[in-house]
Amino acid sequence: MQRRQILQWGGAGLAAPAFLAQAQSFPSKPIKLVIAFPAGGPTDITMRSLADNASKILGQPVIVENKPGAGGTLPAQALQGAAADGYTVAQIPLGVFRLPYTTKINWDPVKDISYVLNVTGYAFGLVVPADSPLKTWTHFVAWAKANPGKLSYGSTGTMTSPHLTMELIAQQLGLELLHVPYKGSADLMQSILGGQIMAAADSTGFAPQVEAGKLRVLNTWGAERLAKFPDAPTLKELGLDLVQNSPFGIGAPKGTPEAVVKRLHDAFKQAMEQDSYKTALARYDMVPMYMSTSAYKKFAQDTFTREKALVEKLGLAKPS
């Protein structure tokens, strides 16, 4: 707590000592961590590992609650009605920063969330079934051009990074694709393996299916090829000036005491550094991606500005 704020409380006759004691004793009960995608996917598996580690550090259970849908923005929305006491925290995917440009909401993603820290980020790519006739990206583009609106691809939801990146690709190449949104990677993988869609744009939650010989990677979206899929070209190698990665972290309700935010930050940072979490991330070609509380808040501000340009470029902004 800042000394000036404490003096203000004292001058106003407020019970600052009791408030400080609450922060110092935090946590005294279980903490709920709301995540944006369903059970069984890469987000769920890696965040449960992080939560387990944090539980041991905090001395209280960190209980994961899955809240999928709405392009990954439901956990951030849940913070708007939660008490600002640190006992409800949420995953903040990039889609949160696009929300005000596409949907009418009465809260601000930058001002109305207490940013705690960034923990990791997704690596993305496009996959097709192993027996698909679309053997390469060249085949994919040629088939799409010959069959406008018929090449179906799934993503982890409307307005998520996989969806918007595919729309940018289609815009650059003059393609008309058929987008099918899902609530998360687990549902998306079931659908492509079941033959309901022709391709899937996703984080590397598809890695186990590729390694099992059921799916083939046509491209990945980072600045460099992924170590796990060295034969898959990047978008830049394919002539598309696009790099997409998607950092995400943890936020708390607006007004959460600074001392509580610091306690959460310190515990989750320590949880990130443990081998069990790094191993869980590596399964999906993800790595720890730490940003401090202040750095994460600045990232939120910068991303909020940048995402406006992306949404407008794709013509997806809500009517003013």
Helices and strands as residue ranges (DSSP letters): H 3-11, H 16-24, E 31-35, H 42-58, E 62-66, G 70-72, H 74-79, E 88-92, G 94-97, H 99-102, E 113-122, E 124-129, H 137-146, E 152-155, H 161-173, E 178-181, H 185-193, E 199-203, G 204-206, H 207-211, E 215-220, E 246-253, H 258-272, H 275-282, H 293-313
